[in-house]
Amino acid sequence: MMGTGMDGLGGFGLLGGLLGLIFNLAIIIGIVILIVWAVKRFTSGTANLNQPSGSQSPRDILQARYARGEITRDQYQQMLQDLN
């Protein structure tokens, strides 16, 4: 019987086997990186929900709300007294 010239690893021999291994490893590494990225992306935003934004004091936040027109002058003065 005559052989087909292939050695059992496909038409590319040992090089084909190595390329297949590298390709499979790249897919696995890509999936792991994607999972790590997704976990970091979706858990980083929920860690600081109970903390005030930045390092602003309650007085600074109140002044900013008054400046934006969210509260009236009377509300601002009442809240300012409540803070003292």
N, CA, C and O atoms as a CHARMM CRD file, in Angstrom:
* protein
*
  336
    1    1 MET  N      0.82600  -1.18300   0.00000 PROA 1      0.00000
    2    1 MET  CA     0.00000   0.00000   0.00000 PROA 1      0.00000
    3    1 MET  C      0.86300   1.23600   0.00000 PROA 1      0.00000
    4    1 MET  O      1.93300   1.28600   0.60800 PROA 1      0.00000
    5    2 MET  N      0.38100   2.19600  -0.67700 PROA 2      0.00000
    6    2 MET  CA     1.13900   3.43400  -0.73200 PROA 2      0.00000
    7    2 MET  C      0.58900   4.40200   0.29300 PROA 2      0.00000
    8    2 MET  O     -0.62600   4.51300   0.46200 PROA 2      0.00000
    9    3 GLY  N      1.48100   5.10700   0.97900 PROA 3      0.00000
   10    3 GLY  CA     1.06600   6.09600   1.96400 PROA 3      0.00000
   11    3 GLY  C      0.63800   7.38900   1.29700 PROA 3      0.00000
   12    3 GLY  O      0.91700   7.63100   0.12300 PROA 3      0.00000
   13    4 THR  N     -0.03600   8.19800   2.06500 PROA 4      0.00000
   14    4 THR  CA    -0.51300   9.46700   1.52400 PROA 4      0.00000
   15    4 THR  C      0.47000  10.59200   1.78500 PROA 4      0.00000
   16    4 THR  O      0.26600  11.71000   1.31200 PROA 4      0.00000
   17    5 GLY  N      1.51900  10.32200   2.51800 PROA 5      0.00000
   18    5 GLY  CA     2.50900  11.35000   2.79800 PROA 5      0.00000
   19    5 GLY  C      2.19400  12.13100   4.07200 PROA 5      0.00000
   20    5 GLY  O      2.94900  13.03200   4.43900 PROA 5      0.00000
   21    6 MET  N      1.10600  11.80800   4.74600 PROA 6      0.00000
   22    6 MET  CA     0.77000  12.49500   5.98200 PROA 6      0.00000
   23    6 MET  C      1.17800  11.62300   7.14800 PROA 6      0.00000
   24    6 MET  O      1.11700  10.39600   7.07500 PROA 6      0.00000
   25    7 ASP  N      1.59100  12.25900   8.21200 PROA 7      0.00000
   26    7 ASP  CA     2.08400  11.48900   9.35300 PROA 7      0.00000
   27    7 ASP  C      1.09200  11.43000  10.50200 PROA 7      0.00000
   28    7 ASP  O      1.50700  11.16700  11.63100 PROA 7      0.00000
   29    8 GLY  N     -0.17100  11.65800  10.28300 PROA 8      0.00000
   30    8 GLY  CA    -1.17100  11.51900  11.32400 PROA 8      0.00000
   31    8 GLY  C     -1.50300  12.81900  12.03500 PROA 8      0.00000
   32    8 GLY  O     -2.43800  12.84000  12.83600 PROA 8      0.00000
   33    9 LEU  N     -0.79000  13.89500  11.78300 PROA 9      0.00000
   34    9 LEU  CA    -1.06200  15.17100  12.44500 PROA 9      0.00000
   35    9 LEU  C     -1.69000  16.17100  11.47300 PROA 9      0.00000
   36    9 LEU  O     -1.67200  17.37500  11.73100 PROA 9      0.00000
   37   10 GLY  N     -2.21000  15.71600  10.42900 PROA 10     0.00000
   38   10 GLY  CA    -2.78000  16.59500   9.42900 PROA 10     0.00000
   39   10 GLY  C     -1.76000  16.85100   8.34100 PROA 10     0.00000
   40   10 GLY  O     -0.68400  16.25300   8.35100 PROA 10     0.00000
   41   11 GLY  N     -2.06700  17.69700   7.43500 PROA 11     0.00000
   42   11 GLY  CA    -1.19500  17.97400   6.31800 PROA 11     0.00000
   43   11 GLY  C      0.03200  18.78200   6.67400 PROA 11     0.00000
   44   11 GLY  O      0.93800  18.89700   5.84900 PROA 11     0.00000
   45   12 PHE  N      0.09900  19.34000   7.85000 PROA 12     0.00000
   46   12 PHE  CA     1.22100  20.19900   8.21500 PROA 12     0.00000
   47   12 PHE  C      2.20000  19.54500   9.17900 PROA 12     0.00000
   48   12 PHE  O      3.18400  20.17200   9.57300 PROA 12     0.00000
   49   13 GLY  N      1.95800  18.32500   9.55900 PROA 13     0.00000
   50   13 GLY  CA     2.87300  17.60600  10.42600 PROA 13     0.00000
   51   13 GLY  C      2.96700  18.21300  11.80300 PROA 13     0.00000
   52   13 GLY  O      1.96400  18.64300  12.37200 PROA 13     0.00000
   53   14 LEU  N      4.17500  18.24900  12.34400 PROA 14     0.00000
   54   14 LEU  CA     4.41000  18.75100  13.69000 PROA 14     0.00000
   55   14 LEU  C      4.07500  20.23600  13.79800 PROA 14     0.00000
   56   14 LEU  O      3.59000  20.69000  14.83500 PROA 14     0.00000
   57   15 LEU  N      4.33000  20.98700  12.73700 PROA 15     0.00000
   58   15 LEU  CA     4.02600  22.41800  12.73700 PROA 15     0.00000
   59   15 LEU  C      2.52000  22.64200  12.89800 PROA 15     0.00000
   60   15 LEU  O      2.11100  23.56100  13.60600 PROA 15     0.00000
   61   16 GLY  N      1.71500  21.84100  12.27200 PROA 16     0.00000
   62   16 GLY  CA     0.26100  21.94700  12.40300 PROA 16     0.00000
   63   16 GLY  C     -0.20000  21.66000  13.81800 PROA 16     0.00000
   64   16 GLY  O     -1.11200  22.31800  14.31900 PROA 16     0.00000
   65   17 GLY  N      0.41700  20.68900  14.46300 PROA 17     0.00000
   66   17 GLY  CA     0.08200  20.37100  15.85100 PROA 17     0.00000
   67   17 GLY  C      0.41600  21.51500  16.79400 PROA 17     0.00000
   68   17 GLY  O     -0.36000  21.84300  17.69100 PROA 17     0.00000
   69   18 LEU  N      1.58800  22.12300  16.58000 PROA 18     0.00000
   70   18 LEU  CA     1.98800  23.25400  17.42400 PROA 18     0.00000
   71   18 LEU  C      1.09000  24.46600  17.19400 PROA 18     0.00000
   72   18 LEU  O      0.71000  25.14900  18.14500 PROA 18     0.00000
   73   19 LEU  N      0.75300  24.73100  15.94500 PROA 19     0.00000
   74   19 LEU  CA    -0.14100  25.85200  15.64800 PROA 19     0.00000
   75   19 LEU  C     -1.52100  25.63100  16.26700 PROA 19     0.00000
   76   19 LEU  O     -2.13100  26.57000  16.77900 PROA 19     0.00000
   77   20 GLY  N     -2.00300  24.41600  16.22200 PROA 20     0.00000
   78   20 GLY  CA    -3.28900  24.09500  16.83900 PROA 20     0.00000
   79   20 GLY  C     -3.24700  24.29500  18.34400 PROA 20     0.00000
   80   20 GLY  O     -4.19200  24.82700  18.92800 PROA 20     0.00000
   81   21 LEU  N     -2.15200  23.87100  18.98000 PROA 21     0.00000
   82   21 LEU  CA    -1.99400  24.03700  20.42100 PROA 21     0.00000
   83   21 LEU  C     -1.94700  25.51400  20.79900 PROA 21     0.00000
   84   21 LEU  O     -2.59500  25.93700  21.75700 PROA 21     0.00000
   85   22 ILE  N     -1.18200  26.29100  20.04700 PROA 22     0.00000
   86   22 ILE  CA    -1.07500  27.73200  20.31200 PROA 22     0.00000
   87   22 ILE  C     -2.44100  28.40100  20.13100 PROA 22     0.00000
   88   22 ILE  O     -2.82900  29.25500  20.92800 PROA 22     0.00000
   89   23 PHE  N     -3.15800  28.01400  19.09100 PROA 23     0.00000
   90   23 PHE  CA    -4.48000  28.59000  18.84100 PROA 23     0.00000
   91   23 PHE  C     -5.44200  28.27100  19.98800 PROA 23     0.00000
   92   23 PHE  O     -6.17100  29.14900  20.44900 PROA 23     0.00000
   93   24 ASN  N     -5.44400  27.02800  20.44400 PROA 24     0.00000
   94   24 ASN  CA    -6.31600  26.64000  21.55800 PROA 24     0.00000
   95   24 ASN  C     -5.94700  27.37300  22.84000 PROA 24     0.00000
   96   24 ASN  O     -6.83000  27.80900  23.57800 PROA 24     0.00000
   97   25 LEU  N     -4.66600  27.51300  23.11100 PROA 25     0.00000
   98   25 LEU  CA    -4.23800  28.25300  24.29900 PROA 25     0.00000
   99   25 LEU  C     -4.64100  29.72400  24.20900 PROA 25     0.00000
  100   25 LEU  O     -5.03700  30.31800  25.21200 PROA 25     0.00000
  101   26 ALA  N     -4.54400  30.30700  23.03000 PROA 26     0.00000
  102   26 ALA  CA    -4.94100  31.70700  22.84700 PROA 26     0.00000
  103   26 ALA  C     -6.42900  31.87800  23.12000 PROA 26     0.00000
  104   26 ALA  O     -6.83000  32.87100  23.72700 PROA 26     0.00000
  105   27 ILE  N     -7.23600  30.95400  22.69500 PROA 27     0.00000
  106   27 ILE  CA    -8.67500  31.03000  22.95400 PROA 27     0.00000
  107   27 ILE  C     -8.95000  30.93400  24.45100 PROA 27     0.00000
  108   27 ILE  O     -9.74300  31.71200  24.98100 PROA 27     0.00000
  109   28 ILE  N     -8.31200  29.99900  25.13700 PROA 28     0.00000
  110   28 ILE  CA    -8.51800  29.83100  26.57500 PROA 28     0.00000
  111   28 ILE  C     -8.06800  31.07900  27.33100 PROA 28     0.00000
  112   28 ILE  O     -8.77700  31.54700  28.22200 PROA 28     0.00000
  113   29 ILE  N     -6.90500  31.62200  26.98800 PROA 29     0.00000
  114   29 ILE  CA    -6.40600  32.83400  27.64400 PROA 29     0.00000
  115   29 ILE  C     -7.34600  34.00700  27.36900 PROA 29     0.00000
  116   29 ILE  O     -7.60900  34.81000  28.26400 PROA 29     0.00000
  117   30 GLY  N     -7.84900  34.11100  26.15500 PROA 30     0.00000
  118   30 GLY  CA    -8.79200  35.17200  25.82500 PROA 30     0.00000
  119   30 GLY  C    -10.06600  35.08800  26.64400 PROA 30     0.00000
  120   30 GLY  O    -10.57700  36.11200  27.09700 PROA 30     0.00000
  121   31 ILE  N    -10.58400  33.89100  26.84000 PROA 31     0.00000
  122   31 ILE  CA   -11.78900  33.70400  27.64400 PROA 31     0.00000
  123   31 ILE  C    -11.53000  34.08800  29.09500 PROA 31     0.00000
  124   31 ILE  O    -12.36700  34.74200  29.71800 PROA 31     0.00000
  125   32 VAL  N    -10.38000  33.69100  29.64300 PROA 32     0.00000
  126   32 VAL  CA   -10.03600  34.04600  31.02400 PROA 32     0.00000
  127   32 VAL  C     -9.92000  35.55500  31.17500 PROA 32     0.00000
  128   32 VAL  O    -10.42800  36.11600  32.14500 PROA 32     0.00000
  129   33 ILE  N     -9.26200  36.22200  30.23400 PROA 33     0.00000
  130   33 ILE  CA    -9.12100  37.68400  30.29000 PROA 33     0.00000
  131   33 ILE  C    -10.48900  38.34300  30.20400 PROA 33     0.00000
  132   33 ILE  O    -10.74300  39.31900  30.91000 PROA 33     0.00000
  133   34 LEU  N    -11.36700  37.83800  29.36400 PROA 34     0.00000
  134   34 LEU  CA   -12.71300  38.39700  29.22800 PROA 34     0.00000
  135   34 LEU  C    -13.49900  38.25200  30.52700 PROA 34     0.00000
  136   34 LEU  O    -14.20000  39.18100  30.92800 PROA 34     0.00000
  137   35 ILE  N    -13.39500  37.11500  31.18200 PROA 35     0.00000
  138   35 ILE  CA   -14.09500  36.89700  32.44500 PROA 35     0.00000
  139   35 ILE  C    -13.56600  37.83400  33.51800 PROA 35     0.00000
  140   35 ILE  O    -14.35200  38.43600  34.24900 PROA 35     0.00000
  141   36 VAL  N    -12.24100  37.96900  33.62800 PROA 36     0.00000
  142   36 VAL  CA   -11.64400  38.86700  34.62300 PROA 36     0.00000
  143   36 VAL  C    -12.08200  40.30100  34.36600 PROA 36     0.00000
  144   36 VAL  O    -12.43600  41.01600  35.30400 PROA 36     0.00000
  145   37 TRP  N    -12.06400  40.73500  33.10100 PROA 37     0.00000
  146   37 TRP  CA   -12.49400  42.09200  32.76600 PROA 37     0.00000
  147   37 TRP  C    -13.95900  42.31900  33.15000 PROA 37     0.00000
  148   37 TRP  O    -14.30300  43.35700  33.71500 PROA 37     0.00000
  149   38 ALA  N    -14.81500  41.34300  32.84000 PROA 38     0.00000
  150   38 ALA  CA   -16.24200  41.48700  33.12700 PROA 38     0.00000
  151   38 ALA  C    -16.49400  41.57100  34.62700 PROA 38     0.00000
  152   38 ALA  O    -17.31200  42.37600  35.07400 PROA 38     0.00000
  153   39 VAL  N    -15.80100  40.74900  35.40500 PROA 39     0.00000
  154   39 VAL  CA   -15.97500  40.78600  36.85600 PROA 39     0.00000
  155   39 VAL  C    -15.53500  42.13200  37.41000 PROA 39     0.00000
  156   39 VAL  O    -16.23400  42.71200  38.24000 PROA 39     0.00000
  157   40 LYS  N    -14.39400  42.63700  36.96900 PROA 40     0.00000
  158   40 LYS  CA   -13.92500  43.93700  37.43800 PROA 40     0.00000
  159   40 LYS  C    -14.86200  45.04800  37.00200 PROA 40     0.00000
  160   40 LYS  O    -15.13200  45.96900  37.77300 PROA 40     0.00000
  161   41 ARG  N    -15.35600  44.97300  35.78800 PROA 41     0.00000
  162   41 ARG  CA   -16.21300  46.03100  35.23200 PROA 41     0.00000
  163   41 ARG  C    -17.53300  46.13300  35.97200 PROA 41     0.00000
  164   41 ARG  O    -18.00400  47.23600  36.25000 PROA 41     0.00000
  165   42 PHE  N    -18.13500  45.00200  36.29400 PROA 42     0.00000
  166   42 PHE  CA   -19.46500  45.01400  36.88100 PROA 42     0.00000
  167   42 PHE  C    -19.46400  45.05300  38.39700 PROA 42     0.00000
  168   42 PHE  O    -20.51900  45.27000  38.99400 PROA 42     0.00000
  169   43 THR  N    -18.33300  44.85400  39.04000 PROA 43     0.00000
  170   43 THR  CA   -18.29800  44.93900  40.49600 PROA 43     0.00000
  171   43 THR  C    -17.67900  46.23000  40.99900 PROA 43     0.00000
  172   43 THR  O    -17.87500  46.57400  42.16500 PROA 43     0.00000
  173   44 SER  N    -16.94900  46.95400  40.18000 PROA 44     0.00000
  174   44 SER  CA   -16.29200  48.17700  40.66000 PROA 44     0.00000
  175   44 SER  C    -17.28100  49.29600  40.90800 PROA 44     0.00000
  176   44 SER  O    -17.02900  50.13000  41.77800 PROA 44     0.00000
  177   45 GLY  N    -18.38700  49.36100  40.19600 PROA 45     0.00000
  178   45 GLY  CA   -19.34300  50.44400  40.36000 PROA 45     0.00000
  179   45 GLY  C    -20.22100  50.31800  41.57900 PROA 45     0.00000
  180   45 GLY  O    -20.81900  51.31000  41.99800 PROA 45     0.00000
  181   46 THR  N    -20.32600  49.13700  42.17100 PROA 46     0.00000
  182   46 THR  CA   -21.21900  48.93500  43.30500 PROA 46     0.00000
  183   46 THR  C    -20.51000  48.96300  44.64000 PROA 46     0.00000
  184   46 THR  O    -21.16000  48.82300  45.67600 PROA 46     0.00000
  185   47 ALA  N    -19.21600  49.13600  44.65400 PROA 47     0.00000
  186   47 ALA  CA   -18.46900  49.06300  45.91100 PROA 47     0.00000
  187   47 ALA  C    -18.65400  50.29400  46.77900 PROA 47     0.00000
  188   47 ALA  O    -18.58100  50.18200  48.00300 PROA 47     0.00000
  189   48 ASN  N    -18.89100  51.46600  46.20000 PROA 48     0.00000
  190   48 ASN  CA   -18.92000  52.70100  46.97000 PROA 48     0.00000
  191   48 ASN  C    -20.28100  53.38300  46.94100 PROA 48     0.00000
  192   48 ASN  O    -20.34700  54.61200  46.92100 PROA 48     0.00000
  193   49 LEU  N    -21.35900  52.62300  46.93800 PROA 49     0.00000
  194   49 LEU  CA   -22.67500  53.24100  46.86300 PROA 49     0.00000
  195   49 LEU  C    -23.05600  53.98700  48.13000 PROA 49     0.00000
  196   49 LEU  O    -23.78600  54.97500  48.05900 PROA 49     0.00000
  197   50 ASN  N    -22.58500  53.54500  49.28100 PROA 50     0.00000
  198   50 ASN  CA   -22.97200  54.15900  50.54200 PROA 50     0.00000
  199   50 ASN  C    -22.07600  55.31100  50.95200 PROA 50     0.00000
  200   50 ASN  O    -22.35800  55.96800  51.95400 PROA 50     0.00000
  201   51 GLN  N    -21.02800  55.57700  50.23200 PROA 51     0.00000
  202   51 GLN  CA   -20.10900  56.64200  50.57900 PROA 51     0.00000
  203   51 GLN  C    -20.46300  57.89700  49.79600 PROA 51     0.00000
  204   51 GLN  O    -20.87300  57.81000  48.63900 PROA 51     0.00000
  205   52 PRO  N    -20.30800  59.08000  50.42400 PROA 52     0.00000
  206   52 PRO  CA   -20.57800  60.30500  49.67700 PROA 52     0.00000
  207   52 PRO  C    -19.59600  60.47600  48.53200 PROA 52     0.00000
  208   52 PRO  O    -18.46000  60.00700  48.59400 PROA 52     0.00000
  209   53 SER  N    -20.05200  61.15700  47.48500 PROA 53     0.00000
  210   53 SER  CA   -19.20300  61.32800  46.31500 PROA 53     0.00000
  211   53 SER  C    -18.03900  62.25100  46.61900 PROA 53     0.00000
  212   53 SER  O    -18.22400  63.34400  47.15500 PROA 53     0.00000
  213   54 GLY  N    -16.84800  61.81100  46.27800 PROA 54     0.00000
  214   54 GLY  CA   -15.64700  62.62100  46.47700 PROA 54     0.00000
  215   54 GLY  C    -15.37200  62.86200  47.94500 PROA 54     0.00000
  216   54 GLY  O    -15.72000  62.04800  48.80000 PROA 54     0.00000
  217   55 SER  N    -14.74300  63.99300  48.22700 PROA 55     0.00000
  218   55 SER  CA   -14.42000  64.32800  49.62000 PROA 55     0.00000
  219   55 SER  C    -15.19000  65.57800  50.04000 PROA 55     0.00000
  220   55 SER  O    -14.69300  66.36700  50.84400 PROA 55     0.00000
  221   56 GLN  N    -16.39500  65.76700  49.50800 PROA 56     0.00000
  222   56 GLN  CA   -17.19400  66.92800  49.83600 PROA 56     0.00000
  223   56 GLN  C    -17.83300  66.76400  51.20300 PROA 56     0.00000
  224   56 GLN  O    -18.27300  65.67800  51.58000 PROA 56     0.00000
  225   57 SER  N    -17.87400  67.86800  51.93500 PROA 57     0.00000
  226   57 SER  CA   -18.55900  67.87300  53.22300 PROA 57     0.00000
  227   57 SER  C    -20.04900  68.06400  52.97100 PROA 57     0.00000
  228   57 SER  O    -20.44700  68.48000  51.88300 PROA 57     0.00000
  229   58 PRO  N    -20.86700  67.76500  53.96200 PROA 58     0.00000
  230   58 PRO  CA   -22.30600  67.99200  53.79800 PROA 58     0.00000
  231   58 PRO  C    -22.62900  69.46100  53.47400 PROA 58     0.00000
  232   58 PRO  O    -23.55600  69.74200  52.71500 PROA 58     0.00000
  233   59 ARG  N    -21.87600  70.37300  54.04200 PROA 59     0.00000
  234   59 ARG  CA   -22.09100  71.79800  53.77100 PROA 59     0.00000
  235   59 ARG  C    -21.80100  72.11200  52.29700 PROA 59     0.00000
  236   59 ARG  O    -22.53200  72.87700  51.66700 PROA 59     0.00000
  237   60 ASP  N    -20.73300  71.52000  51.75300 PROA 60     0.00000
  238   60 ASP  CA   -20.40400  71.73900  50.33600 PROA 60     0.00000
  239   60 ASP  C    -21.49800  71.19100  49.41800 PROA 60     0.00000
  240   60 ASP  O    -21.85700  71.81600  48.42100 PROA 60     0.00000
  241   61 ILE  N    -22.01300  70.02900  49.76500 PROA 61     0.00000
  242   61 ILE  CA   -23.08400  69.42900  48.96800 PROA 61     0.00000
  243   61 ILE  C    -24.32400  70.29600  49.01800 PROA 61     0.00000
  244   61 ILE  O    -24.98700  70.50100  48.00100 PROA 61     0.00000
  245   62 LEU  N    -24.64300  70.80900  50.20700 PROA 62     0.00000
  246   62 LEU  CA   -25.79700  71.68300  50.36800 PROA 62     0.00000
  247   62 LEU  C    -25.64700  72.96100  49.55600 PROA 62     0.00000
  248   62 LEU  O    -26.59400  73.40700  48.90800 PROA 62     0.00000
  249   63 GLN  N    -24.46300  73.54500  49.59300 PROA 63     0.00000
  250   63 GLN  CA   -24.21500  74.76500  48.81900 PROA 63     0.00000
  251   63 GLN  C    -24.33700  74.50100  47.31800 PROA 63     0.00000
  252   63 GLN  O    -24.87000  75.33200  46.58300 PROA 63     0.00000
  253   64 ALA  N    -23.85600  73.37200  46.87400 PROA 64     0.00000
  254   64 ALA  CA   -23.94800  73.03200  45.45600 PROA 64     0.00000
  255   64 ALA  C    -25.40000  72.84300  45.03600 PROA 64     0.00000
  256   64 ALA  O    -25.78800  73.26900  43.94800 PROA 64     0.00000
  257   65 ARG  N    -26.20300  72.21400  45.87900 PROA 65     0.00000
  258   65 ARG  CA   -27.62700  72.03100  45.57000 PROA 65     0.00000
  259   65 ARG  C    -28.34200  73.36800  45.49400 PROA 65     0.00000
  260   65 ARG  O    -29.18700  73.57900  44.62400 PROA 65     0.00000
  261   66 TYR  N    -28.00400  74.26800  46.40300 PROA 66     0.00000
  262   66 TYR  CA   -28.61600  75.60300  46.38900 PROA 66     0.00000
  263   66 TYR  C    -28.18600  76.36800  45.13400 PROA 66     0.00000
  264   66 TYR  O    -28.99800  77.05100  44.50800 PROA 66     0.00000
  265   67 ALA  N    -26.92400  76.25100  44.77800 PROA 67     0.00000
  266   67 ALA  CA   -26.41400  76.94700  43.59800 PROA 67     0.00000
  267   67 ALA  C    -27.05700  76.41900  42.31600 PROA 67     0.00000
  268   67 ALA  O    -27.26500  77.18600  41.37600 PROA 67     0.00000
  269   68 ARG  N    -27.37200  75.13900  42.25900 PROA 68     0.00000
  270   68 ARG  CA   -28.02100  74.56500  41.08000 PROA 68     0.00000
  271   68 ARG  C    -29.52100  74.84600  41.04100 PROA 68     0.00000
  272   68 ARG  O    -30.18100  74.56500  40.04100 PROA 68     0.00000
  273   69 GLY  N    -30.06200  75.40600  42.13600 PROA 69     0.00000
  274   69 GLY  CA   -31.48400  75.71500  42.18900 PROA 69     0.00000
  275   69 GLY  C    -32.34800  74.54000  42.57400 PROA 69     0.00000
  276   69 GLY  O    -33.55900  74.56800  42.35200 PROA 69     0.00000
  277   70 GLU  N    -31.75500  73.50000  43.14700 PROA 70     0.00000
  278   70 GLU  CA   -32.52000  72.32500  43.54800 PROA 70     0.00000
  279   70 GLU  C    -33.34700  72.58600  44.79400 PROA 70     0.00000
  280   70 GLU  O    -34.38100  71.94900  44.99700 PROA 70     0.00000
  281   71 ILE  N    -32.90000  73.52200  45.63600 PROA 71     0.00000
  282   71 ILE  CA   -33.61300  73.85200  46.87300 PROA 71     0.00000
  283   71 ILE  C    -33.76300  75.36800  46.95700 PROA 71     0.00000
  284   71 ILE  O    -32.99000  76.12300  46.36700 PROA 71     0.00000
  285   72 THR  N    -34.76900  75.78800  47.70000 PROA 72     0.00000
  286   72 THR  CA   -35.00800  77.22200  47.86100 PROA 72     0.00000
  287   72 THR  C    -34.09900  77.77900  48.95300 PROA 72     0.00000
  288   72 THR  O    -33.39800  77.03900  49.64500 PROA 72     0.00000
  289   73 ARG  N    -34.13100  79.11700  49.08900 PROA 73     0.00000
  290   73 ARG  CA   -33.30800  79.78100  50.11000 PROA 73     0.00000
  291   73 ARG  C    -33.73400  79.35200  51.51400 PROA 73     0.00000
  292   73 ARG  O    -32.89800  79.12100  52.38700 PROA 73     0.00000
  293   74 ASP  N    -35.04900  79.24900  51.71600 PROA 74     0.00000
  294   74 ASP  CA   -35.55600  78.83900  53.03400 PROA 74     0.00000
  295   74 ASP  C    -35.12600  77.40300  53.35600 PROA 74     0.00000
  296   74 ASP  O    -34.71900  77.10600  54.47900 PROA 74     0.00000
  297   75 GLN  N    -35.22200  76.52500  52.36700 PROA 75     0.00000
  298   75 GLN  CA   -34.78500  75.14300  52.58500 PROA 75     0.00000
  299   75 GLN  C    -33.29200  75.09500  52.87600 PROA 75     0.00000
  300   75 GLN  O    -32.84400  74.35900  53.75500 PROA 75     0.00000
  301   76 TYR  N    -32.52400  75.88700  52.13000 PROA 76     0.00000
  302   76 TYR  CA   -31.06700  75.93000  52.34000 PROA 76     0.00000
  303   76 TYR  C    -30.74900  76.37200  53.76400 PROA 76     0.00000
  304   76 TYR  O    -29.92800  75.74600  54.43500 PROA 76     0.00000
  305   77 GLN  N    -31.38900  77.44400  54.23200 PROA 77     0.00000
  306   77 GLN  CA   -31.10900  77.94800  55.57800 PROA 77     0.00000
  307   77 GLN  C    -31.53300  76.94800  56.64400 PROA 77     0.00000
  308   77 GLN  O    -30.82600  76.76500  57.63500 PROA 77     0.00000
  309   78 GLN  N    -32.67500  76.30000  56.45400 PROA 78     0.00000
  310   78 GLN  CA   -33.13200  75.29200  57.41500 PROA 78     0.00000
  311   78 GLN  C    -32.16700  74.11000  57.46800 PROA 78     0.00000
  312   78 GLN  O    -31.80700  73.64900  58.55100 PROA 78     0.00000
  313   79 MET  N    -31.75200  73.62200  56.30600 PROA 79     0.00000
  314   79 MET  CA   -30.80900  72.50100  56.27400 PROA 79     0.00000
  315   79 MET  C    -29.46200  72.88600  56.85000 PROA 79     0.00000
  316   79 MET  O    -28.80400  72.06700  57.49200 PROA 79     0.00000
  317   80 LEU  N    -29.04900  74.11500  56.62800 PROA 80     0.00000
  318   80 LEU  CA   -27.79400  74.59400  57.17500 PROA 80     0.00000
  319   80 LEU  C    -27.84700  74.64100  58.69800 PROA 80     0.00000
  320   80 LEU  O    -26.87300  74.30000  59.36900 PROA 80     0.00000
  321   81 GLN  N    -28.98700  75.06400  59.24000 PROA 81     0.00000
  322   81 GLN  CA   -29.15900  75.05700  60.70000 PROA 81     0.00000
  323   81 GLN  C    -29.16100  73.63100  61.23500 PROA 81     0.00000
  324   81 GLN  O    -28.60500  73.36200  62.30000 PROA 81     0.00000
  325   82 ASP  N    -29.78300  72.72600  60.50100 PROA 82     0.00000
  326   82 ASP  CA   -29.81700  71.31800  60.93200 PROA 82     0.00000
  327   82 ASP  C    -28.40600  70.71800  60.97600 PROA 82     0.00000
  328   82 ASP  O    -28.12500  69.84600  61.79900 PROA 82     0.00000
  329   83 LEU  N    -27.53900  71.17800  60.10600 PROA 83     0.00000
  330   83 LEU  CA   -26.17400  70.64500  60.08300 PROA 83     0.00000
  331   83 LEU  C    -25.34800  71.14100  61.26700 PROA 83     0.00000
  332   83 LEU  O    -24.42000  70.46000  61.70300 PROA 83     0.00000
  333   84 ASN  N    -25.67400  72.31000  61.78200 PROA 84     0.00000
  334   84 ASN  CA   -24.91000  72.88600  62.90000 PROA 84     0.00000
  335   84 ASN  C    -25.29500  72.31900  64.22600 PROA 84     0.00000
  336   84 ASN  O    -24.73500  72.71000  65.25000 PROA 84     0.00000
